[in-house]
Amino acid sequence: MIYYRLFVFNVYSKVTYRMNNFAVESLRNERSARLPNVDFLLKVSLGLMLLTVISFALVYAETIPVDVEGNSFNVDYDVSGMTVSSITADTDFISLILTVDVDSSSGVLDITLDRSFFDSTYAGLDEDFIILADGIEPISSETESSSKSRTLSIELPAGTQEIEIIGTVFADPESEIIADKAAADKAAADKAAADKAAADKAAADKAAADKAAADKAAADKAAAATSTTQSIQCGPGTVLQNGACVLDERCGPGTVLENGACVLDPTSQLSSGSSSSTKGMGKEMLMGIVIAFVAAGTIGIILGLMSKASKSKR
């Protein structure tokens, strides 16, 4: 009996444990099913972000065309807390009139005015635009200015219906085209001048390089000629011409050129002295023979006369 009760108790304990585990697991699955899916949340977030970007691009960055005496101009603007219904030009008062609706406690209008369309200047300098909101001057400032455009930021109270921006001039759209053409022509002229200056500099550099090369070649040739002249030594009475020694015919016979002047040639003097000495010795020998013959004849005549006289005495 005791064993039977222990057996029943063990079976009951195991069944109870399994039932408790099943209940806990069911509760956990039920809670997990109630929690949102992470992928679903990510997709929803991305969709909201994309919708916000598209809404901002469509609502807050807009362009309205404005007609000025038959010429159409585009005016870019951004708004916050308000809408712009239309923009018209008043050429009599040189102003732009905007029809608006501020549907919140306040609105902000950021409008960009192209200088080629509408501007406020005096004596070539920028002047502030006069801005009226339902006839009252609102809080405004010029947030950006360049050579092409000017940007105004205007704060408007709730209920504002009309904004007037007063300037000094409406420009002709052709003026922008002319200005752009003039700028393009000036840029082309500047480029042509720069190209010509570069070409002239290149030509001058080439001419200088050619002259330097020619001068170097002439110097090398002169140096080579000088070296050749110094290496060849010619004898007296000769000069070096075209790399060879030739007879120096610039001075008279028996003279040579020394230090730029003609002087007696020592070799010619020696030859002349030997010839004169030989000629003197020949003349002296001939005179001695003649004198000897005359003396011998005279002695013979005298001896003959003496011999004849002796014979006569006998």
Beta strands, then each sheet from edge to edge (+ up, - down):
strand 1: 62-68
strand 2: 71-80
strand 3: 82-90
strand 4: 95-102
strand 5: 106-114
strand 6: 118-119
strand 7: 121-122
strand 8: 125-126
strand 9: 130-133
strand 10: 139-145
strand 11: 149-157
strand 12: 162-166
strand 13: 169-170
strand 14: 238-241
strand 15: 244-247
strand 16: 255-258
strand 17: 261-264
sheet 1: 1+ 2- 5+ 11- 10+
sheet 2: 3+ 4- 12+ 9-
sheet 3: 6+ 13-
sheet 4: 7+ 8-
sheet 5: 14+ 15-
sheet 6: 16+ 17-
end
